[in-house]
Amino acid sequence: TSHGVMGAMLPAGWTQGARAESSTQLQLTLAIKLEGTASLESELYAVSDPTSARYGKHLSSAEVSALVRPATSSLSVAKAWMARNGIVASAVNGGEYVTGTVTVGQAEAILGTKYYNWSAGDASVTRALEYSLPAELQGHVDFISPTTGFPSAAAPKLSVSYRGGGIRGLSS
């Protein structure tokens, strides 16, 4: 079976530390492929085009949810894959994600990767630089987390300055 290799783009500021302990627990999350995104894109163009009869008639949250939803077959495939790998999975956010608790050791084995501890200032995360998306999940899952996604190391700290009765602005 072939695997798709997914890689990371490491944001500036992160420093790789030691390998993560194999017993460390992670909340493994699979992002289920959504269907209806092409319809949503068409609708967005229609409500934004002054020549369209739909112009200005924006969709409600419920209408967007009815248009774009996780593919039922993809949700089933992801849950079955997790169960076969000994992960008690649950669907969250209307089935857009399937999540379950694993150890770093389990995640490394099923994703063909190595997890490391990373730090940036006071922040620390456990991540991999690449992972293999199992062939049976290809076409059903957009990505798996936590793997190669890193938060920005330089998140702005907003402060508001108050001078002479008016707000001057935000500084980071």
DSSP file with accessible surface (Angstrom, degrees, kcal/mol):
  #  RESIDUE AA STRUCTURE BP1 BP2  ACC     N-H-->O    O-->H-N    N-H-->O    O-->H-N    TCO  KAPPA ALPHA  PHI   PSI    X-CA   Y-CA   Z-CA
    1    1 A T              0   0  160      0, 0.0     2,-0.2     0, 0.0   134,-0.0   0.000 360.0 360.0 360.0 137.3    0.0    0.0    0.0
    2    2 A S        -     0   0   83    132,-0.1   133,-0.5   133,-0.0     2,-0.4  -0.563 360.0-152.6 -89.8 154.8    1.3    3.4   -0.9
    3    3 A H        -     0   0   88     -2,-0.2     2,-0.5   131,-0.2   129,-0.0  -0.949  13.3-130.0-123.2 146.2    1.4    6.3    1.5
    4    4 A G  E     -A  133   0A  22    129,-2.1   129,-3.9    -2,-0.4     2,-0.5  -0.849  24.3-138.3 -94.4 126.8    1.3   10.0    0.9
    5    5 A V  E     -A  132   0A  90     -2,-0.5     2,-0.5   127,-0.2   127,-0.2  -0.761  15.6-162.7 -89.9 126.6    4.1   11.9    2.6
    6    6 A M  E     -A  131   0A  58    125,-3.3   125,-2.0    -2,-0.5     2,-0.2  -0.930  10.8-161.9-108.7 130.7    3.0   15.1    4.2
    7    7 A G  E     -A  130   0A  54     -2,-0.5     2,-0.3   123,-0.2   123,-0.2  -0.696  10.5-122.3-115.8 167.3    5.8   17.6    5.1
    8    8 A A        -     0   0   30    121,-1.9     2,-0.6    -2,-0.2   141,-0.1  -0.745   1.7-148.2-105.6 150.9    6.2   20.6    7.4
    9    9 A M        -     0   0  176    139,-0.4   141,-0.3    -2,-0.3    -2,-0.0  -0.973  29.9-140.9-111.1 107.2    7.2   24.2    6.7
   10   10 A L        -     0   0   79     -2,-0.6     3,-0.1   139,-0.1   139,-0.1  -0.595  12.4-135.1 -75.7 116.9    8.9   25.1    9.9
   11   11 A P    >   -     0   0   41      0, 0.0     3,-1.2     0, 0.0    -1,-0.1  -0.374  33.1 -91.2 -68.1 151.5    8.1   28.7   10.9
   12   12 A A  T 3  S+     0   0   94      1,-0.2   141,-0.5    -2,-0.1   142,-0.1  -0.260 107.3  40.0 -59.1 145.3   11.0   30.9   12.1
   13   13 A G  T 3  S+     0   0   53      1,-0.3     2,-0.4    -3,-0.1   108,-0.2   0.218  80.9 118.4 103.0 -14.5   11.6   30.8   15.9
   14   14 A W    <   -     0   0   17     -3,-1.2     2,-0.4   106,-0.1    -1,-0.3  -0.723  44.4-161.0 -91.7 136.9   11.0   27.1   16.6
   15   15 A T  E     -B  119   0B  90    104,-3.0   104,-2.2    -2,-0.4     2,-0.3  -0.964  17.4-127.3-118.6 129.6   13.9   25.1   18.1
   16   16 A Q  E     +B  118   0B  86     -2,-0.4   102,-0.2   102,-0.2     2,-0.1  -0.580  31.8 179.4 -77.0 132.0   13.9   21.3   17.9
   17   17 A G  E     -     0   0B  38    100,-3.7     3,-0.1     1,-0.3    -1,-0.1  -0.087  40.1 -37.4-106.3-148.3   14.5   19.6   21.3
   18   18 A A  E    S-     0   0B  71      1,-0.2    99,-2.7    98,-0.1    -1,-0.3  -0.210  73.9 -80.4 -73.8 163.0   14.7   15.9   22.2
   19   19 A R  E     -B  116   0B 100     97,-0.2    97,-0.3     1,-0.1    -1,-0.2  -0.345  56.8-103.2 -57.7 143.4   12.6   13.1   20.8
   20   20 A A        -     0   0    7     95,-2.2    95,-0.2   107,-0.1     2,-0.1  -0.452  40.8 -98.7 -69.7 143.5    9.2   13.1   22.5
   21   21 A E    >   -     0   0  131      1,-0.1     3,-1.7    -2,-0.1    83,-0.4  -0.436  27.4-131.0 -62.3 135.1    8.7   10.3   25.1
   22   22 A S  T 3  S+     0   0   74      1,-0.3    83,-2.5    82,-0.2    84,-0.4   0.762 106.0  55.8 -64.0 -21.6    6.8    7.4   23.5
   23   23 A S  T 3  S+     0   0   87     80,-0.2    -1,-0.3    81,-0.2    -2,-0.1   0.580  78.8 116.3 -88.7  -6.6    4.4    7.3   26.4
   24   24 A T    <   -     0   0   52     -3,-1.7    80,-2.3    79,-0.1     2,-0.3  -0.356  66.1-126.7 -62.2 135.3    3.4   11.0   26.0
   25   25 A Q  E     -D  103   0C 141     78,-0.2     2,-0.3    79,-0.1    78,-0.2  -0.674  26.8-173.9 -90.6 141.6   -0.3   11.2   25.1
   26   26 A L  E     -D  102   0C  17     76,-3.3    76,-2.5    -2,-0.3     2,-1.0  -0.945  29.1-126.8-126.6 150.4   -1.5   13.2   22.1
   27   27 A Q  E     -D  101   0C  97     -2,-0.3     2,-0.4    74,-0.2    74,-0.2  -0.858  32.8-154.6 -95.2  98.5   -5.0   14.0   20.9
   28   28 A L  E     -D  100   0C   0     72,-2.5    72,-1.9    -2,-1.0     2,-0.4  -0.668  12.9-170.6 -80.2 127.7   -4.8   12.7   17.3
   29   29 A T  E     -DE  99 145C  30    116,-3.4   116,-2.8    -2,-0.4     2,-0.5  -0.980  13.2-159.4-126.1 129.0   -7.3   14.4   15.0
   30   30 A L  E     -DE  98 144C   0     68,-3.1    68,-2.1    -2,-0.4     2,-0.7  -0.926  15.3-142.1-105.2 125.3   -8.2   13.5   11.4
   31   31 A A  E     -DE  97 143C   5    112,-2.8   111,-3.1    -2,-0.5   112,-0.7  -0.806  22.9-137.0 -88.6 113.3   -9.7   16.3    9.3
   32   32 A I  E     - E   0 141C   3     64,-2.6   109,-0.3    -2,-0.7    43,-0.1  -0.485  21.9-104.8 -75.5 137.2  -12.4   14.7    7.2
   33   33 A K        -     0   0   79    107,-2.7    38,-1.9    -2,-0.2     2,-0.3  -0.361  38.6-137.1 -58.0 134.8  -12.6   15.7    3.5
   34   34 A L  E     -G   70   0D  51     36,-0.2     2,-0.3    -3,-0.1     3,-0.3  -0.738   9.8-149.8 -98.1 145.9  -15.6   17.9    3.0
   35   35 A E  E    S+G   69   0D  83     34,-3.3    34,-2.0    -2,-0.3     0, 0.0  -0.821  74.9  43.3-109.1 153.7  -18.1   17.7    0.1
   36   36 A G     >  +     0   0   23     -2,-0.3     4,-2.1    32,-0.2    -1,-0.2   0.479  67.5 124.7  95.7   4.1  -19.9   20.6   -1.4
   37   37 A T  H  > S+     0   0   80     -3,-0.3     4,-2.4     1,-0.2     5,-0.2   0.872  73.5  53.9 -67.5 -32.6  -17.0   23.1   -1.4
   38   38 A A  H  > S+     0   0   65      2,-0.2     4,-2.4     1,-0.2    -1,-0.2   0.910 108.5  49.9 -66.0 -39.0  -17.4   23.7   -5.1
   39   39 A S  H  > S+     0   0   64      2,-0.2     4,-2.3     1,-0.2    -2,-0.2   0.903 110.2  50.5 -64.6 -39.7  -21.0   24.7   -4.5
   40   40 A L  H  X S+     0   0   38     -4,-2.1     4,-2.7     2,-0.2    -2,-0.2   0.930 109.0  51.2 -64.2 -42.6  -20.0   27.0   -1.7
   41   41 A E  H  X S+     0   0  105     -4,-2.4     4,-2.2     1,-0.2    -2,-0.2   0.931 110.5  48.8 -61.0 -44.2  -17.4   28.7   -3.9
   42   42 A S  H  X S+     0   0   81     -4,-2.4     4,-2.3     1,-0.2    -1,-0.2   0.909 111.9  49.6 -60.6 -42.3  -20.1   29.2   -6.6
   43   43 A E  H  X S+     0   0   38     -4,-2.3     4,-2.5     2,-0.2    -2,-0.2   0.899 108.1  52.9 -65.1 -40.4  -22.5   30.6   -4.1
   44   44 A L  H  X S+     0   0   95     -4,-2.7     4,-0.8     1,-0.2    -1,-0.2   0.913 110.8  47.1 -63.0 -40.9  -19.8   33.0   -2.7
   45   45 A Y  H >X S+     0   0  165     -4,-2.2     4,-0.9    -5,-0.2     3,-0.5   0.913 111.0  52.7 -65.0 -41.4  -19.1   34.3   -6.2
   46   46 A A  H >< S+     0   0   21     -4,-2.3     3,-0.8     1,-0.2     6,-0.3   0.922 109.6  46.5 -62.5 -44.2  -22.9   34.7   -6.9
   47   47 A V  H 3< S+     0   0    5     -4,-2.5     9,-2.6     1,-0.2    -1,-0.2   0.669 115.1  49.1 -74.8 -12.1  -23.5   36.8   -3.7
   48   48 A S  H << S+     0   0   78     -4,-0.8    -1,-0.2    -3,-0.5    -2,-0.2   0.516  91.5  89.2-100.6  -7.2  -20.5   38.9   -4.5
   49   49 A D    X<  -     0   0   69     -4,-0.9     3,-2.4    -3,-0.8     6,-0.3  -0.815  64.4-153.0 -98.5 113.7  -21.3   39.7   -8.2
   50   50 A P  T 3  S+     0   0   93      0, 0.0    -1,-0.1     0, 0.0     5,-0.1   0.742  96.3  56.8 -57.7 -20.6  -23.5   42.8   -8.6
   51   51 A T  T 3  S+     0   0  124      3,-0.0     2,-0.3    -3,-0.0    -5,-0.1   0.540  89.9  96.1 -88.2  -4.3  -24.9   41.3  -11.9
   52   52 A S  S X  S-     0   0   31     -3,-2.4     3,-1.5    -6,-0.3    -6,-0.0  -0.618  75.8-135.0 -88.4 144.7  -26.1   38.1  -10.1
   53   53 A A  T 3  S+     0   0   89     -2,-0.3    -1,-0.1     1,-0.3    -6,-0.1   0.729 110.0  56.5 -64.8 -20.6  -29.7   37.7   -8.8
   54   54 A R  T >  S+     0   0   80     -8,-0.1     3,-2.4    -5,-0.1    -1,-0.3   0.450  77.6 139.0 -89.3  -1.6  -28.1   36.3   -5.6
   55   55 A Y  T <  S+     0   0  127     -3,-1.5    -8,-0.2    -6,-0.3    -7,-0.2  -0.164  76.8   1.2 -52.1 127.9  -26.0   39.5   -5.1
   56   56 A G  T 3  S+     0   0   41     -9,-2.6     2,-1.4     1,-0.1    -1,-0.3   0.390  95.7 118.8  78.7  -5.2  -26.0   40.5   -1.4
   57   57 A K    <   -     0   0  120     -3,-2.4    -1,-0.1   -11,-0.1   -10,-0.1  -0.606  51.8-166.7 -95.3  76.6  -28.1   37.6   -0.3
   58   58 A H        -     0   0  135     -2,-1.4     2,-0.2     1,-0.1   -14,-0.0  -0.243  20.0-107.3 -68.0 150.7  -25.5   36.0    2.0
   59   59 A L        -     0   0   40      1,-0.1     2,-0.1     2,-0.0    -1,-0.1  -0.496  26.3-128.3 -77.2 145.7  -25.8   32.5    3.4
   60   60 A S     >  -     0   0   55     -2,-0.2     4,-2.3     1,-0.1     5,-0.2  -0.391  31.6-102.9 -80.7 168.2  -26.7   31.8    7.0
   61   61 A S  H  > S+     0   0  103      1,-0.2     4,-2.6     2,-0.2     5,-0.2   0.906 124.5  52.6 -57.1 -42.3  -24.6   29.5    9.0
   62   62 A A  H  > S+     0   0   73      1,-0.2     4,-1.9     2,-0.2    -1,-0.2   0.890 108.2  50.3 -63.7 -39.2  -27.2   26.8    8.6
   63   63 A E  H  > S+     0   0   96      2,-0.2     4,-1.6     1,-0.2    -1,-0.2   0.903 111.0  48.6 -67.5 -39.2  -27.2   27.2    4.8
   64   64 A V  H  X S+     0   0   51     -4,-2.3     4,-3.0     1,-0.2     3,-0.2   0.937 110.9  51.0 -64.6 -44.3  -23.4   26.9    4.7
   65   65 A S  H  < S+     0   0   78     -4,-2.6    -1,-0.2     1,-0.2    -2,-0.2   0.852 108.9  51.5 -61.9 -34.0  -23.6   23.8    6.9
   66   66 A A  H  < S+     0   0   71     -4,-1.9    -1,-0.2    -5,-0.2    -2,-0.2   0.833 115.4  42.5 -71.9 -30.4  -26.2   22.3    4.6
   67   67 A L  H  < S+     0   0   49     -4,-1.6     2,-0.6    -3,-0.2    -2,-0.2   0.902 118.3  41.3 -79.4 -46.9  -23.9   23.0    1.5
   68   68 A V  S  < S+     0   0   17     -4,-3.0    -1,-0.2    -5,-0.1   -32,-0.2  -0.926  74.0 143.3-112.0 119.6  -20.6   21.9    3.0
   69   69 A R  E     -G   35   0D 110    -34,-2.0   -34,-3.3    -2,-0.6   -32,-0.1  -0.977  53.4 -84.4-150.3 159.4  -20.4   18.8    5.1
   70   70 A P  E     -G   34   0D  19      0, 0.0     2,-0.4     0, 0.0   -36,-0.2  -0.424  50.8-106.9 -66.9 141.9  -18.1   15.8    5.7
   71   71 A A     >  -     0   0    8    -38,-1.9     4,-2.3     1,-0.2     5,-0.2  -0.567  23.3-140.7 -69.4 125.9  -18.5   13.0    3.3
   72   72 A T  H  > S+     0   0  106     -2,-0.4     4,-2.3     1,-0.2     5,-0.2   0.902 101.8  50.6 -56.5 -43.2  -20.3   10.2    5.1
   73   73 A S  H  > S+     0   0   74      1,-0.2     4,-2.4     2,-0.2    -1,-0.2   0.899 110.1  50.4 -64.7 -37.7  -18.1    7.5    3.5
   74   74 A S  H  > S+     0   0    6      2,-0.2     4,-2.5     1,-0.2    -1,-0.2   0.900 108.5  52.0 -67.1 -38.8  -14.9    9.4    4.5
   75   75 A L  H  X S+     0   0   33     -4,-2.3     4,-2.5     1,-0.2     5,-0.2   0.938 111.1  48.0 -62.1 -43.4  -16.1    9.7    8.1
   76   76 A S  H  X S+     0   0   70     -4,-2.3     4,-2.4     1,-0.2    -2,-0.2   0.914 111.2  50.2 -63.4 -43.9  -16.7    5.9    8.2
   77   77 A V  H  X S+     0   0   39     -4,-2.4     4,-2.5     2,-0.2    -1,-0.2   0.928 112.0  47.7 -61.4 -45.5  -13.3    5.1    6.7
   78   78 A A  H  X S+     0   0    0     -4,-2.5     4,-2.3     2,-0.2    -2,-0.2   0.923 112.7  47.6 -64.0 -44.5  -11.5    7.4    9.2
   79   79 A K  H  X S+     0   0   90     -4,-2.5     4,-2.6     1,-0.2    -1,-0.2   0.917 112.9  49.1 -63.8 -40.9  -13.4    5.9   12.2
   80   80 A A  H  X S+     0   0   40     -4,-2.4     4,-2.7    -5,-0.2    -2,-0.2   0.911 110.1  51.3 -65.5 -41.2  -12.7    2.3   11.0
   81   81 A W  H  X S+     0   0    7     -4,-2.5     4,-1.1     2,-0.2    -1,-0.2   0.927 111.4  47.5 -61.3 -44.1   -9.0    3.1   10.5
   82   82 A M  H ><>S+     0   0    0     -4,-2.3     5,-2.7     1,-0.2     3,-0.5   0.934 111.6  50.2 -63.9 -43.4   -8.8    4.5   14.0
   83   83 A A  H ><5S+     0   0   68     -4,-2.6     3,-2.0     1,-0.2    -2,-0.2   0.923 107.5  53.5 -61.6 -43.5  -10.6    1.5   15.5
   84   84 A R  H 3<5S+     0   0  150     -4,-2.7    -1,-0.2     1,-0.3    -2,-0.2   0.771 108.3  52.0 -61.9 -24.9   -8.3   -0.9   13.6
   85   85 A N  T <<5S-     0   0   54     -4,-1.1    -1,-0.3    -3,-0.5    -2,-0.2   0.210 123.5-104.5 -98.1  15.9   -5.3    0.9   15.2
   86   86 A G  T < 5S+     0   0   59     -3,-2.0     2,-0.5     1,-0.2    -3,-0.2   0.726  75.0 138.7  74.7  22.6   -6.8    0.6   18.7
   87   87 A I      < -     0   0    6     -5,-2.7     2,-0.8    -6,-0.1    -1,-0.2  -0.892  52.3-137.9-106.1 124.9   -7.9    4.2   19.0
   88   88 A V        -     0   0  134     -2,-0.5    13,-0.4    13,-0.3     2,-0.3  -0.726  36.6-165.3 -78.9 110.3  -11.3    5.0   20.6
   89   89 A A        -     0   0   31     -2,-0.8     2,-0.4   -10,-0.1    11,-0.2  -0.741  18.7-173.5-105.8 149.8  -12.5    7.6   18.2
   90   90 A S  E     -F   99   0C  63      9,-2.2     9,-2.7    -2,-0.3     2,-0.3  -0.995  24.6-124.3-138.0 144.7  -15.3   10.2   18.3
   91   91 A A  E     -F   98   0C  41     -2,-0.4     2,-0.3     7,-0.2     7,-0.2  -0.690  33.1-174.8 -84.3 137.4  -16.6   12.5   15.6
   92   92 A V  E  >> +F   97   0C  59      5,-2.8     5,-1.8    -2,-0.3     4,-0.6  -0.900  54.4  27.7-130.6 162.7  -16.6   16.2   16.6
   93   93 A N  T >45S-     0   0  102     -2,-0.3     3,-1.3     1,-0.2    -1,-0.2   0.927 136.6 -46.6  53.7  50.8  -17.8   19.4   15.0
   94   94 A G  T 345S-     0   0   75      1,-0.3    -1,-0.2    -3,-0.2    -2,-0.1   0.743 109.5 -55.5  68.9  22.4  -20.6   17.7   13.0
   95   95 A G  T 345S+     0   0    6     -3,-0.4    -1,-0.3     2,-0.2    -2,-0.2   0.532 106.7 122.1  87.8   6.0  -18.2   15.0   11.8
   96   96 A E  T <<5S+     0   0   57     -3,-1.3   -64,-2.6    -4,-0.6     2,-0.3   0.763  79.4  30.5 -70.8 -22.6  -15.7   17.4   10.3
   97   97 A Y  E   < -DF  31  92C  78     -5,-1.8    -5,-2.8   -66,-0.2     2,-0.4  -0.976  63.9-156.0-135.1 148.7  -13.0   15.8   12.6
   98   98 A V  E     -DF  30  91C   0    -68,-2.1   -68,-3.1    -2,-0.3     2,-0.3  -0.994  26.1-178.3-121.0 129.6  -12.5   12.4   14.1
   99   99 A T  E     +DF  29  90C  12     -9,-2.7    -9,-2.2    -2,-0.4     2,-0.3  -0.932  13.2 158.5-133.8 152.9  -10.4   12.4   17.3
  100  100 A G  E     -D   28   0C   3    -72,-1.9   -72,-2.5    -2,-0.3     2,-0.4  -0.963  40.2 -99.5-166.4 156.5   -8.9   10.0   19.8
  101  101 A T  E     +D   27   0C  65    -13,-0.4   -13,-0.3    -2,-0.3     2,-0.3  -0.690  44.6 164.0 -87.2 132.3   -6.1    9.8   22.4
  102  102 A V  E     -D   26   0C   2    -76,-2.5   -76,-3.3    -2,-0.4     2,-0.2  -0.916  36.0-111.3-135.9 164.6   -2.9    8.0   21.4
  103  103 A T  E  >  -D   25   0C  41     -2,-0.3     4,-2.5   -78,-0.2   -78,-0.2  -0.606  33.6-112.1 -89.2 160.9    0.6    7.7   22.7
  104  104 A V  H  > S+     0   0    0    -80,-2.3     4,-3.0   -83,-0.4     5,-0.2   0.913 120.4  56.5 -56.3 -41.3    3.5    9.3   20.8
  105  105 A G  H  > S+     0   0   24    -83,-2.5     4,-2.0     1,-0.2    -1,-0.2   0.905 108.0  46.0 -58.6 -44.8    4.7    5.7   20.2
  106  106 A Q  H  > S+     0   0   65    -84,-0.4     4,-2.6     2,-0.2     5,-0.3   0.930 113.4  49.3 -61.6 -48.5    1.3    4.7   18.6
  107  107 A A  H  X S+     0   0    0     -4,-2.5     4,-2.0     1,-0.2    -2,-0.2   0.917 110.5  50.7 -60.4 -42.0    1.2    7.8   16.5
  108  108 A E  H  X>S+     0   0   27     -4,-3.0     5,-1.5    -5,-0.2     4,-0.9   0.916 112.4  47.4 -62.6 -41.1    4.8    7.2   15.3
  109  109 A A  H  <5S+     0   0   80     -4,-2.0     3,-0.3    -5,-0.2    -2,-0.2   0.927 116.9  39.9 -67.6 -44.6    4.0    3.6   14.3
  110  110 A I  H  <5S+     0   0   29     -4,-2.6    -1,-0.2     1,-0.2    -2,-0.2   0.734 123.7  39.1 -81.6 -18.9    0.8    4.3   12.4
  111  111 A L  H  <5S-     0   0    1     -4,-2.0    21,-3.2    -5,-0.3    -1,-0.2   0.386 102.1-125.7-110.0   1.2    2.0    7.5   10.7
  112  112 A G  T  <5 +     0   0   52     -4,-0.9     2,-0.2    -3,-0.3    -3,-0.2   0.927  69.8 111.3  57.6  49.9    5.6    6.4   10.0
  113  113 A T      < -     0   0   19     -5,-1.5     2,-0.4    -6,-0.2    -1,-0.2  -0.807  64.0-120.9-141.9-179.8    7.2    9.4   11.7
  114  114 A K        -     0   0  114     16,-0.4    15,-0.5    -2,-0.2     2,-0.4  -1.000  23.5-146.0-131.2 129.0    9.2   10.6   14.7
  115  115 A Y        -     0   0    0     -2,-0.4   -95,-2.2   -95,-0.2     2,-0.3  -0.765  17.0-174.6 -95.9 142.1    7.9   13.2   17.1
  116  116 A Y  E     -BC  19 127B  58     11,-2.9    11,-2.2    -2,-0.4     2,-0.4  -0.895  29.1-111.1-128.0 159.4   10.1   15.8   18.8
  117  117 A N  E     - C   0 126B  64    -99,-2.7  -100,-3.7    -2,-0.3     2,-0.3  -0.769  37.8-168.7 -88.2 135.4    9.6   18.4   21.4
  118  118 A W  E     -BC  16 125B   9      7,-3.0     7,-2.1    -2,-0.4     2,-0.3  -0.939   4.5-166.2-125.2 149.1    9.9   21.9   20.0
  119  119 A S  E     +BC  15 124B  54   -104,-2.2  -104,-3.0    -2,-0.3     2,-0.3  -0.979  16.4 176.4-138.5 151.2   10.1   25.3   21.7
  120  120 A A  E >  S- C   0 123B  11      3,-2.2     3,-2.2    -2,-0.3     2,-0.2  -0.838  71.8 -52.0-149.8 105.1    9.8   29.0   20.8
  121  121 A G  T 3  S-     0   0   79     -2,-0.3    -1,-0.1     1,-0.3    33,-0.0  -0.410 124.0 -16.8  61.6-126.5   10.1   31.4   23.7
  122  122 A D  T 3  S+     0   0  167     -2,-0.2    -1,-0.3    -3,-0.1     2,-0.2   0.540 120.3  95.2 -85.7  -9.1    7.6   30.2   26.4
  123  123 A A  E <   -C  120   0B  48     -3,-2.2    -3,-2.2    30,-0.1     2,-0.3  -0.593  49.8-179.5 -86.6 146.2    5.7   28.0   24.0
  124  124 A S  E     +C  119   0B  97     -2,-0.2     2,-0.3    -5,-0.2    -5,-0.2  -0.996   2.7 172.9-143.9 143.8    6.3   24.3   23.5
  125  125 A V  E     -C  118   0B  24     -7,-2.1    -7,-3.0    -2,-0.3     2,-0.5  -0.951  30.9-125.9-141.7 162.2    4.7   21.7   21.2
  126  126 A T  E     +C  117   0B  25     -2,-0.3     2,-0.3    -9,-0.2    -9,-0.2  -0.972  48.3 151.0-111.5 118.2    5.2   18.1   20.2
  127  127 A R  E     -C  116   0B  47    -11,-2.2   -11,-2.9    -2,-0.5     2,-0.3  -0.936  38.1-135.0-144.4 165.5    5.4   17.8   16.4
  128  128 A A        -     0   0    0     19,-2.2   -13,-0.1    -2,-0.3     3,-0.1  -0.848  16.5-137.6-117.0 156.2    6.8   15.8   13.5
  129  129 A L  S    S-     0   0   73    -15,-0.5  -121,-1.9    -2,-0.3     2,-0.3   0.656  86.6  -1.0 -88.9 -17.5    8.5   17.2   10.4
  130  130 A E  E     -A    7   0A 110    -16,-0.3   -16,-0.4  -123,-0.2     2,-0.3  -0.974  62.6-172.4-159.9 161.6    6.7   14.8    8.1
  131  131 A Y  E     -A    6   0A   4   -125,-2.0  -125,-3.3    -2,-0.3     2,-0.6  -0.974  26.8-114.2-152.6 161.6    4.3   11.9    8.3
  132  132 A S  E     -A    5   0A  26    -21,-3.2  -127,-0.2    -2,-0.3   -19,-0.1  -0.897  19.9-143.5-103.2 123.7    2.8    9.3    6.0
  133  133 A L  E     -A    4   0A  11   -129,-3.9  -129,-2.1    -2,-0.6     5,-0.1  -0.780  32.8-116.4 -82.8 113.1   -0.9    9.4    5.2
  134  134 A P    >>  -     0   0    7      0, 0.0     3,-2.0     0, 0.0     4,-0.9  -0.209  20.0-118.3 -53.3 142.6   -1.9    5.8    5.0
  135  135 A A  G >4 S+     0   0   31   -133,-0.5     3,-0.8     1,-0.3  -132,-0.1   0.848 112.1  58.9 -52.5 -40.3   -3.2    4.8    1.5
  136  136 A E  G 34 S+     0   0   88      1,-0.2    -1,-0.3     3,-0.1   -55,-0.1   0.726 106.6  49.0 -67.5 -17.2   -6.7    3.9    2.8
  137  137 A L  G X> S+     0   0    0     -3,-2.0     3,-2.4     3,-0.1     4,-1.6   0.633  83.0 111.5 -94.3 -14.7   -7.1    7.5    4.2
  138  138 A Q  T << S+     0   0   73     -4,-0.9     4,-0.1    -3,-0.8    -3,-0.0  -0.359  86.1  18.1 -62.4 133.1   -6.0    9.2    1.0
  139  139 A G  T 34 S+     0   0   53      2,-0.4    -1,-0.3    -2,-0.1     3,-0.1   0.316 123.7  63.5  87.0  -9.5   -9.0   11.0   -0.6
  140  140 A H  T <4 S+     0   0   48     -3,-2.4  -107,-2.7     1,-0.2     2,-0.4   0.611  98.8  47.7-115.1 -23.7  -10.9   10.8    2.8
  141  141 A V  E  <  -E   32   0C   3     -4,-1.6    -2,-0.4  -109,-0.3    -1,-0.2  -0.979  54.5-163.2-127.2 132.6   -8.7   12.9    5.1
  142  142 A D  E    S-     0   0C  66   -111,-3.1     2,-0.3    -2,-0.4  -110,-0.1   0.874  74.4 -25.8 -79.0 -42.6   -7.3   16.4    4.4
  143  143 A F  E     -E   31   0C  93   -112,-0.7  -112,-2.8     2,-0.0     2,-0.4  -0.980  53.5-126.1-163.1 165.9   -4.7   16.2    7.2
  144  144 A I  E     -E   30   0C   0     -2,-0.3     4,-0.4  -114,-0.2  -114,-0.2  -0.971  36.6-121.2-121.3 138.1   -3.8   14.7   10.6
  145  145 A S  E    S+E   29   0C  45   -116,-2.8  -116,-3.4    -2,-0.4   -18,-0.1  -0.960  82.0  33.0-132.1 149.7   -2.9   16.8   13.6
  146  146 A P  S    S+     0   0   15      0, 0.0    -1,-0.2     0, 0.0     4,-0.1   0.426  98.4  91.7 -82.7 127.6   -0.8   17.2   15.7
  147  147 A T  S    S-     0   0    4     -3,-0.2   -19,-2.2   -20,-0.1    -2,-0.1   0.174  95.2  -6.3-138.2 -90.6    1.9   16.5   13.1
  148  148 A T  S    S+     0   0   25     -4,-0.4     2,-0.4   -21,-0.2  -139,-0.4   0.420  96.5 105.7-103.1  -0.3    3.5   19.1   10.9
  149  149 A G        -     0   0   46   -141,-0.1    -2,-0.1  -139,-0.1  -139,-0.1  -0.700  47.2-171.3 -86.4 128.8    1.5   22.2   11.8
  150  150 A F        -     0   0   28     -2,-0.4     3,-0.1  -141,-0.3    -2,-0.0  -0.954  21.2-124.6-116.8 138.5    3.3   24.8   14.0
  151  151 A P        -     0   0   62      0, 0.0     2,-0.2     0, 0.0   -26,-0.0  -0.356  47.5 -82.9 -70.1 161.0    1.7   27.8   15.6
  152  152 A S    >   -     0   0   81      1,-0.2     3,-0.6     2,-0.1  -139,-0.1  -0.460  33.1-150.4 -64.1 132.1    3.4   31.1   14.8
  153  153 A A  T 3  S+     0   0   36   -141,-0.5     2,-0.2     1,-0.2    -1,-0.2   0.711  92.7  54.0 -76.5 -19.3    6.3   31.6   17.2
  154  154 A A  T 3  S+     0   0   82   -142,-0.1    -1,-0.2   -33,-0.0    -2,-0.1  -0.385  71.7 169.3-114.3  52.8    5.9   35.4   17.1
  155  155 A A    <   -     0   0   66     -3,-0.6     2,-0.1    -2,-0.2    -2,-0.0  -0.477  40.5-113.4 -64.4 128.9    2.2   35.8   18.0
  156  156 A P        -     0   0   88      0, 0.0     2,-0.7     0, 0.0    -1,-0.1  -0.370  16.9-141.5 -67.5 142.6    1.6   39.4   18.7
  157  157 A K        -     0   0  173     -2,-0.1     2,-0.3    -3,-0.0    14,-0.1  -0.933  24.1-145.7-102.6 110.7    0.9   40.5   22.2
  158  158 A L        +     0   0  121     -2,-0.7     2,-0.3    14,-0.1    14,-0.2  -0.593  23.1 173.0 -83.3 138.4   -1.7   43.2   21.8
  159  159 A S  E     -H  171   0E  63     12,-1.2    12,-1.8    -2,-0.3     2,-0.5  -0.991  22.4-140.8-139.1 148.7   -1.8   46.2   24.1
  160  160 A V  E     -H  170   0E  86     -2,-0.3     2,-0.5    10,-0.2    10,-0.2  -0.927  13.0-151.8-110.1 128.6   -4.0   49.3   24.0
  161  161 A S  E     -H  169   0E  32      8,-1.3     7,-1.6    -2,-0.5     8,-0.6  -0.858   5.0-159.1-101.9 137.7   -2.4   52.6   24.9
  162  162 A Y  E     +H  167   0E 167     -2,-0.5     2,-0.4     5,-0.2     5,-0.2  -0.960  19.4 165.7-118.3 115.1   -4.7   55.3   26.3
  163  163 A R  E >   -H  166   0E 155      3,-1.9     3,-1.3    -2,-0.6    -2,-0.0  -0.985  61.7 -13.9-136.0 126.8   -3.4   58.8   26.1
  164  164 A G  T 3  S-     0   0   90     -2,-0.4    -1,-0.1     1,-0.3     3,-0.1   0.816 124.4 -49.9  58.8  37.6   -5.2   62.1   26.5
  165  165 A G  T 3  S+     0   0   54      1,-0.2     2,-0.3     0, 0.0    -1,-0.3   0.521 119.5  81.4  86.9   2.2   -8.8   60.7   26.4
  166  166 A G  E <  S-H  163   0E  33     -3,-1.3    -3,-1.9     0, 0.0     2,-0.5  -0.986  79.7-109.8-141.1 154.5   -8.4   58.7   23.2
  167  167 A I  E     -H  162   0E 120     -2,-0.3    -5,-0.2    -5,-0.2     3,-0.1  -0.702  24.7-166.5 -82.3 125.5   -7.2   55.3   22.1
  168  168 A R  E     -     0   0E 186     -7,-1.6     2,-0.3    -2,-0.5    -1,-0.2   0.749  49.5 -84.7 -84.5 -27.7   -4.0   55.8   20.0
  169  169 A G  E     -H  161   0E  31     -8,-0.6    -8,-1.3     2,-0.0     2,-0.4  -0.859  45.3 -64.0 147.1 177.6   -3.9   52.3   18.6
  170  170 A L  E     -H  160   0E 114     -2,-0.3     2,-0.4   -10,-0.2   -10,-0.2  -0.781  40.3-162.7 -99.3 144.1   -2.8   48.8   19.1
  171  171 A S  E      H  159   0E  61    -12,-1.8   -12,-1.2    -2,-0.4    -2,-0.0  -0.942 360.0 360.0-124.7 149.9    0.8   47.8   19.4
  172  172 A S              0   0  123     -2,-0.4   -14,-0.1   -14,-0.2   -17,-0.0  -0.796 360.0 360.0-120.4 360.0    2.4   44.5   19.1
